[in-house]
Amino acid sequence: MLADQVRRQILDTLASHGECSAGFISDQISTVGRTTVSTHLRALRLSGVVLERRQGRHRLYSIDPMGPANDALQFLRGLFERALGAKTSDSPMSPAVDPDGGSVRRRA
């Protein structure tokens, strides 16, 4: 579901601006047209990640704070807290940082 770049851009727009119309969301995403954005909004709504509210002729979208996005966030938070909490500097798989500020790499 979130592997698609357009869907991530939609969610980023909703996270940054709160509730938005489909037209506003589409204006924020220049890589695809309005029809494609609408298709992705529908998929996000059907999956429960996004809520839709009708206001007259307009449809307003927002991230469902109690939906699957929250479940995924809680799962990932717990996963990374356990993984990072279990690591010690003596661990053979701990990350090594280049003293000159280079990229992080794993020691074998």
C-alpha positions in Angstrom: 0.0 0.0 0.0 2.7 2.5 1.0 5.3 1.3 -1.5 3.8 3.6 -4.1 5.4 7.1 -4.3 2.2 8.9 -5.1 0.4 7.4 -2.1 3.3 8.5 0.1 3.1 12.0 -1.4 -0.7 12.1 -0.7 -0.1 11.0 3.0 2.7 13.6 3.3 0.3 16.3 2.0 -2.4 15.3 4.5 0.1 15.1 7.4 1.4 18.6 6.5 -1.9 20.3 5.8 -4.5 18.3 7.7 -7.9 17.8 6.0 -7.6 18.6 2.2 -9.8 18.5 -0.9 -8.9 16.1 -3.7 -8.1 19.1 -5.9 -5.7 20.6 -3.3 -3.9 17.2 -2.9 -3.7 16.9 -6.7 -2.2 20.3 -7.0 0.6 19.3 -4.6 1.6 16.3 -6.7 3.0 17.3 -10.1 4.1 13.8 -11.2 0.6 12.5 -12.0 -2.8 13.9 -13.0 -5.9 14.4 -11.0 -7.5 11.1 -12.1 -4.5 9.1 -10.8 -4.5 11.0 -7.5 -8.3 10.2 -7.2 -7.6 6.5 -7.8 -4.9 6.5 -5.1 -7.2 8.4 -2.7 -9.8 5.8 -3.3 -7.4 2.9 -2.5 -6.2 4.7 0.7 -9.8 5.2 1.7 -10.8 1.6 1.1 -7.8 0.4 3.0 -8.9 2.5 6.0 -5.7 4.7 6.0 -7.6 7.8 4.9 -11.0 9.2 5.9 -13.4 10.9 3.4 -15.9 13.6 4.5 -18.3 15.2 2.1 -19.0 18.9 2.4 -21.5 19.9 -0.3 -20.0 19.0 -3.6 -16.5 18.6 -2.2 -14.8 15.6 -0.7 -12.3 16.3 2.1 -9.7 13.7 3.0 -7.7 13.2 6.2 -5.5 10.5 7.7 -7.5 8.3 10.0 -5.7 8.6 13.4 -7.3 5.4 14.7 -7.0 3.3 11.5 -4.3 1.1 10.1 -1.8 3.9 9.9 -1.8 4.1 13.7 -1.5 0.3 14.0 1.5 0.4 11.6 3.1 3.2 13.5 2.7 1.4 16.8 4.1 -1.8 15.3 7.1 -0.1 13.8 7.8 1.9 17.0 7.8 -1.2 19.1 9.9 -3.1 16.6 12.6 -0.5 16.4 12.6 0.2 20.1 13.2 -3.5 20.7 15.8 -3.8 18.0 17.7 -0.7 19.0 17.4 -1.4 22.7 18.9 -4.8 22.3 22.0 -3.6 20.5 25.1 -2.8 22.4 28.4 -1.3 21.3 30.1 -4.7 21.7 27.6 -6.4 19.4 29.3 -7.7 16.2 26.5 -6.3 14.1 26.5 -2.8 15.7 26.8 0.1 13.3 30.2 1.6 12.7 30.5 5.3 12.0 33.4 6.7 10.0 35.3 9.1 12.3 35.4 11.6 9.4 31.6 11.8 9.3 31.3 9.3 6.5 28.4 6.9 6.0 27.3 4.4 8.5 28.2 0.8 7.8 27.8 -2.5 9.5 30.7 -4.4 11.0 30.8 -8.1 10.2 
